[in-house]
């Protein structure tokens, strides 16, 4: 069954007009087209139903949509305060406090006296690596990069989502995804 143009236009306008004013600020628009109860000469009417966002719809929007806002933060932490990052124009280092995954194998050039696998970095040449260090960038006083926001500093862009943090080097398109449950280098 075809949906009417006004209902489709309303749904498109809703998606384009989403904002980050909080979980209750938006609404989920769905369109239903119903046939009349008895045959008439009128065409079926179209109704747009607007309801409050569900946890599922908010999760989908925050994990799949483009960032709602871009800021410039050289140091930041995620809303859970479990991941913190330090970014310069060509590199970023992100450390994670609690994780349920095992890091990749320790490279030979990472001394056994150093901590390994507590986060990832994008180096100036755009490559991605695990962190081998004695210090950390975890800092509870860092500003929070809210869910749905991106921080861009030079070639580095990091996006905070409900499912984790993704950082990418603009020139090489290399980077990493980091969360309590998993990581991915790309």
DALINSUL-V954524 format. One record per residue. RES is the residue in one small letter. OMEGA is omega as a letter, one per 40 degrees, with the letter a starting at -180 (NA if undefined). Layout:
# DALINSUL-V954524
res=RES omega=OMEGA
res=RES omega=OMEGA
This chain:
# DALINSUL-V954524
res=x omega=a
res=x omega=i
res=x omega=a
res=x omega=a
res=x omega=i
res=x omega=a
res=x omega=i
res=x omega=i
res=x omega=i
res=x omega=i
res=x omega=i
res=x omega=i
res=x omega=i
res=x omega=a
res=x omega=a
res=x omega=a
res=x omega=i
res=x omega=i
res=x omega=a
res=x omega=a
res=x omega=i
res=x omega=a
res=x omega=a
res=x omega=a
res=x omega=a
res=x omega=i
res=x omega=i
res=x omega=a
res=x omega=i
res=x omega=a
res=x omega=i
res=x omega=i
res=x omega=a
res=x omega=i
res=x omega=i
res=x omega=a
res=x omega=i
res=x omega=i
res=x omega=i
res=x omega=i
res=x omega=i
res=x omega=i
res=x omega=i
res=x omega=i
res=x omega=i
res=x omega=a
res=x omega=i
res=x omega=a
res=x omega=i
res=x omega=a
res=x omega=i
res=x omega=i
res=x omega=i
res=x omega=i
res=x omega=i
res=x omega=a
res=x omega=i
res=x omega=i
res=x omega=i
res=x omega=a
res=x omega=a
res=x omega=i
res=x omega=a
res=x omega=a
res=x omega=i
res=x omega=i
res=x omega=i
res=x omega=a
res=x omega=i
res=x omega=i
res=x omega=i
res=x omega=i
res=x omega=i
res=x omega=i
res=x omega=i
res=x omega=i
res=x omega=i
res=x omega=a
res=x omega=i
res=x omega=a
res=x omega=i
res=x omega=a
res=x omega=i
res=x omega=a
res=x omega=i
res=x omega=a
res=x omega=i
res=x omega=a
res=x omega=a
res=x omega=a
res=x omega=i
res=x omega=i
res=x omega=i
res=x omega=i
res=x omega=i
res=x omega=a
res=x omega=a
res=x omega=i
res=x omega=i
res=x omega=a
res=x omega=i
res=x omega=i
res=x omega=i
res=x omega=i
res=x omega=i
res=x omega=i
res=x omega=a
res=x omega=a
res=x omega=i
res=x omega=a
res=x omega=a
res=x omega=i
res=x omega=a
res=x omega=i
res=x omega=a
res=x omega=i
res=x omega=i
res=x omega=i
res=x omega=a
res=x omega=i
res=x omega=i
res=x omega=a
res=x omega=a
res=x omega=i
res=x omega=i
res=x omega=i
res=x omega=a
res=x omega=a
res=x omega=i
res=x omega=a
res=x omega=i
res=x omega=a
res=x omega=i
res=x omega=a
res=x omega=i
res=x omega=i
res=x omega=i
res=x omega=a
res=x omega=a
res=x omega=a
res=x omega=i
res=x omega=i
res=x omega=a
res=x omega=i
res=x omega=a
res=x omega=i
res=x omega=a
res=x omega=i
res=x omega=i
res=x omega=i
res=x omega=i
res=x omega=i
res=x omega=a
res=x omega=a
res=x omega=a
res=x omega=i
res=x omega=i
res=x omega=a
res=x omega=i
res=x omega=i
res=x omega=i
res=x omega=a
res=x omega=i
res=x omega=a
res=x omega=i
res=x omega=i
res=x omega=a
res=x omega=i
res=x omega=a
res=x omega=a
res=x omega=a
res=x omega=a
res=x omega=i
res=x omega=i
res=x omega=a
res=x omega=i
res=x omega=a
res=x omega=i
res=x omega=i
res=x omega=a
res=x omega=a
res=x omega=i
res=x omega=i
res=x omega=i
res=x omega=i
res=x omega=NA
